[in-house]
Amino acid sequence: MTGWPRPNDRSVMSATSHCCWPSWPRCASMPPGKGDPPQPAREDITMRLLTICLLAGALAAPAAMAADYVATVKTVEGKVEVERGGDRLPAAPGFRIAEKDVVHTGPEATAGLTFTDNSLIALGPSSSFAVAGYSFNPTTNEGAFRSRLERGSLSARSGRLAKRGRDQMLVETPHTVLAVRGTRFLMRVAD
C-alpha cells in the first residue's frame, strides 16, 4: 500500500491502541468506550504550545516596557525635544521618557513630566533636564531618582521616592546638588 493510510486500514489501526487522527472513526477492533481516548494531532499540540508562549509573552511585554520608561510627557507648549542616544526626537503629550534621556525646551517652550513614582517636573523655557538615573519599585517604594538641570528652570513636586529618605531624589546643577525630602521646590540655573 502506498500513500497515507486510510481510516479503515486495520494494519495501521491495530498497531496503536487508539486513533491517531481526530478525524478518523474509532478503530473497528475496539469496542466503543474502551481503550485510550484519541490523542490530539501533533499540529494541535504545537499550536497550543505556540498560543501559550504568545500569551505569556504578551503578558510579560507590558512589564518589560514599563521598566524601560520612567516618565511620561504630560504637557507641551512650544518646541520640546528629547535627546535619546544622540537623536533629538520631538516630544508630545504621551511621549515616554527613558533613563538617560535629556529633555530640551525651546526659548518659548514648557514641558510637564510625570514620573512613575508620581513625581511631577515642570520645565521652563530654554531648559535642559537629564534623567541621570532612575529606579522605582512600586510595591516597596524603594529606588533612586538622580537628575541634572544643566540650564533653565524647573518646578517640582516630589513623589513617593523622596518620602523614603534623604538621598532618594537628587537634582544636580553645574553648581550644586539638591537632596529632596518630599516637598515642592523651584530652581533656576543662571546662564
C-alpha positions as CSV (number, residue, x, y, z in Angstrom):
1,M,0.0,0.0,0.0
2,T,1.3,3.5,-0.8
3,G,0.5,6.9,0.4
4,W,-1.3,7.8,3.7
5,P,-3.2,5.0,5.4
6,R,-6.9,5.2,5.2
7,P,-9.1,5.3,8.3
8,N,-10.4,1.7,7.7
9,D,-6.8,0.3,7.3
10,R,-6.8,-2.3,10.1
11,S,-3.0,-2.8,9.9
12,V,-2.4,0.7,10.9
13,M,-5.2,0.8,13.5
14,S,-4.1,-2.4,15.2
15,A,-0.6,-1.0,15.7
16,T,-1.9,1.6,18.0
17,S,-4.3,1.3,20.9
18,H,-6.1,4.5,19.9
19,C,-6.9,6.6,16.8
20,C,-4.1,9.0,15.9
21,W,-6.1,11.4,13.9
22,P,-9.2,13.2,15.3
23,S,-11.0,12.8,12.0
24,W,-10.7,9.0,12.0
25,P,-13.5,7.0,13.4
26,R,-12.9,4.7,16.3
27,C,-11.0,1.6,15.5
28,A,-13.2,-1.2,14.3
29,S,-11.3,-3.7,16.6
30,M,-12.0,-1.6,19.7
31,P,-15.4,-1.6,21.4
32,P,-16.9,1.9,21.9
33,G,-15.8,3.5,25.2
34,K,-12.8,1.2,25.7
35,G,-9.1,1.9,25.3
36,D,-7.2,5.2,25.3
37,P,-9.0,8.4,24.2
38,P,-8.0,9.8,20.8
39,Q,-4.8,11.9,21.1
40,P,-4.6,15.3,19.6
41,A,-2.6,15.6,16.4
42,R,0.9,16.9,16.6
43,E,-0.2,20.1,14.9
44,D,-2.8,20.7,17.6
45,I,-0.1,20.3,20.4
46,T,2.2,22.6,18.5
47,M,-0.5,25.3,18.1
48,R,-1.4,25.0,21.8
49,L,2.2,25.5,22.9
50,L,2.6,28.4,20.5
51,T,-0.6,30.0,21.8
52,I,0.6,29.6,25.4
53,C,4.0,31.1,24.6
54,L,2.5,34.0,22.7
55,L,0.1,34.8,25.6
56,A,2.9,34.6,28.2
57,G,5.0,37.0,26.0
58,A,2.0,39.3,25.7
59,L,1.5,39.4,29.4
60,A,5.2,39.9,30.1
61,A,5.7,42.7,27.5
62,P,3.9,45.5,29.4
63,A,6.0,44.8,32.5
64,A,9.2,44.9,30.4
65,M,8.1,48.1,28.7
66,A,7.2,49.7,32.0
67,A,10.7,49.0,33.2
68,D,12.2,50.8,30.1
69,Y,10.3,54.1,30.7
70,V,10.5,56.2,33.8
71,A,8.2,59.1,32.9
72,T,5.6,60.4,30.6
73,V,5.4,63.8,29.0
74,K,2.0,65.2,30.1
75,T,2.1,68.8,28.7
76,V,4.0,70.5,26.0
77,E,3.9,74.1,24.8
78,G,6.3,75.3,22.1
79,K,9.2,73.3,20.8
80,V,10.2,70.5,23.2
81,E,12.7,67.7,22.2
82,V,14.0,64.6,23.9
83,E,17.6,63.6,23.2
84,R,18.0,59.9,23.2
85,G,21.1,58.1,22.0
86,G,22.3,61.1,20.1
87,D,19.0,61.7,18.3
88,R,16.6,64.5,19.0
89,L,13.0,63.4,19.0
90,P,10.0,65.8,19.1
91,A,8.1,65.4,22.4
92,A,4.3,65.5,22.6
93,P,1.9,64.5,25.3
94,G,2.1,60.8,25.9
95,F,5.8,60.6,24.8
96,R,7.7,58.2,27.1
97,I,10.9,59.3,28.8
98,A,13.6,56.7,29.5
99,E,16.6,56.7,31.8
100,K,19.5,58.7,30.4
101,D,17.1,60.9,28.2
102,V,17.7,64.7,28.1
103,V,14.6,66.9,27.7
104,H,15.3,70.3,26.0
105,T,12.7,73.1,25.9
106,G,12.9,76.0,23.4
107,P,13.1,79.7,24.2
108,E,9.3,80.0,24.5
109,A,8.5,76.4,25.4
110,T,7.5,74.5,28.6
111,A,7.0,70.8,29.4
112,G,5.4,68.8,32.2
113,L,6.6,65.3,33.1
114,T,5.1,62.7,35.4
115,F,7.4,60.0,36.7
116,T,6.4,56.5,37.8
117,D,6.7,57.4,41.5
118,N,4.3,60.3,40.9
119,S,7.0,63.0,40.9
120,L,6.0,66.0,38.8
121,I,8.6,68.1,37.0
122,A,7.7,71.3,35.1
123,L,10.4,72.7,32.8
124,G,10.5,76.3,32.0
125,P,11.8,77.9,28.7
126,S,15.3,77.2,27.5
127,S,15.8,74.3,29.9
128,S,17.9,71.2,29.6
129,F,16.9,68.4,32.1
130,A,18.6,65.0,32.1
131,V,17.4,61.8,33.8
132,A,20.8,60.6,35.0
133,G,19.5,57.5,36.9
134,Y,16.1,56.2,37.9
135,S,14.8,53.1,39.6
136,F,11.5,52.6,41.4
137,N,9.7,49.6,42.9
138,P,6.0,50.5,43.3
139,T,5.5,47.7,45.8
140,T,8.1,48.8,48.3
141,N,8.6,52.5,47.2
142,E,12.3,51.9,47.1
143,G,14.6,53.2,44.4
144,A,16.5,56.3,43.5
145,F,16.0,59.4,41.3
146,R,19.0,61.2,40.0
147,S,18.6,64.1,37.6
148,R,20.6,67.1,36.3
149,L,19.4,70.6,35.3
150,E,22.1,72.0,33.0
151,R,20.3,75.2,32.2
152,G,16.9,76.8,32.6
153,S,14.4,76.3,35.4
154,L,12.2,73.7,36.9
155,S,9.4,73.4,39.3
156,A,8.9,70.1,41.0
157,R,6.7,68.2,43.4
158,S,8.4,65.1,44.7
159,G,6.8,61.7,44.6
160,R,7.0,58.5,46.6
161,L,10.7,58.1,46.3
162,A,11.6,61.3,48.1
163,K,9.4,60.4,51.0
164,R,11.6,57.2,51.6
165,G,14.7,59.1,52.6
166,R,17.1,62.0,52.2
167,D,19.2,60.8,49.3
168,Q,16.4,59.1,47.3
169,M,15.9,62.1,45.0
170,L,18.8,64.3,43.9
171,V,18.8,67.1,41.4
172,E,22.3,68.3,40.3
173,T,23.1,71.6,38.7
174,P,26.5,72.8,37.4
175,H,27.0,74.5,40.8
176,T,25.2,72.4,43.5
177,V,23.3,69.2,44.4
178,L,19.8,69.4,45.9
179,A,18.6,66.4,48.0
180,V,14.9,66.4,48.1
181,R,12.8,65.3,51.1
182,G,9.2,65.0,50.0
183,T,8.4,68.6,49.2
184,R,7.8,71.1,46.4
185,F,10.7,73.2,45.0
186,L,11.6,75.6,42.3
187,M,15.1,76.1,40.9
188,R,16.8,78.1,38.2
189,V,20.3,77.7,36.7
190,A,21.6,81.2,35.7
191,D,23.2,81.5,32.3
